[in-house]
Amino acid sequence: MMIQKSFANETEGAIILVPTPIGNLEDITYRALNTLKTATVIAAEDTRNTKKLLNYFEITTPLTSYHEHTRNEKIEKLINKAESGAQIAVVSDAGMPAISDPGTDIVKAALERDIKVIVLPGANAALSALVGSGLSTDEFYFYGFLPRKKKEKVEVLDRLKSIPASLLFYESPFRVKDTVNVLHETLGDRKITLARELTKRFEEYIRGTIEEVLTWVETNELKGEFVIVVEGANEDDAQAAADWWIDLEMKEHVEHYMDQEGLSSKEAIKQTAVDRGVPKREVYQNYHIRN
């Protein structure tokens, strides 16, 4: 167990996650600016992008790159600096570090070495889009970027379609049309909101049913990064998703888990028994003895 008292000794080294604006530079906090100014070094996902932010606010703190291609070699160096008393500010290209970027790894490495991890509050595209979507904020499920290939995308959505919480995804303008199509095929005609260019001059929310928004993406030029917010499953959707196996023979049910989800026969039999509410022995006999 590890108990962290973040500000008991502010001379100790630390990893400090600093959210940066997702579009409008005025959204940065005073605390974030002060942290970037006083940090020993700033570890950035893309130094070119972060340099623009630092130049705008006349911050001269040393900058080093930290992204998925260099993280393994950089983590050890940054952690060693923190152990020696350095204050390492970690930033992403925009928004909260460690959300859909490699910041998670440095957090894990720091905690394994008992180094403090301090998280500053700040801009986040997913939460901004959710609040502006008009969909339920009582429960929400953030997935991030869906897989690029349709088959893998469908597999993910099949897992999520019975969740009653609002679903949040990030998507690029180049794939948003395909993604909305797959959402329609997999989830049906739920309510959806596309939020693009958040906090920027051309910020735009497109709200409606998936069918309505599908027409919009087919007839409009798609620019900027998108956040997609989809209505969660209602009771009928959830029940239908839960009973996906209803037309399968018991043997086919087991084989689905083995072929589609890579489970062993033992694991597949156990899950099939759970789905059907029957003893494992019954599924075992049906699969092995009659196989």
Buried (B, 14 or more C-beta within 10 A) or exposed (E): EEEEEEEEEEEBBBBBBBBBBBBEEEBBBEEBBEBBBEBBBBBBBBBEBBBEBBEEEEBEBEBBBBBEEEBEEBBEBBBEBBBEEBBBBBBBBBBBBBBBBBBEBBBEBBBEEEBBBBBBEBBBBBBBBBEBBEBBEEEBBBBEEBEEEBEEBBBBBBEBBBBBBBBBBBBEBEBBBBBBBBBBEBBBBBBBBBBBBBBBEEBBBBBBBBEEBBEBBEEEEBEBBBBBBBBBBEEEBBEBBEEBBEEBEBBEBBBBBBEEEEBEBEBBBBBBBEBBEEEBEBBBBBBEEEE
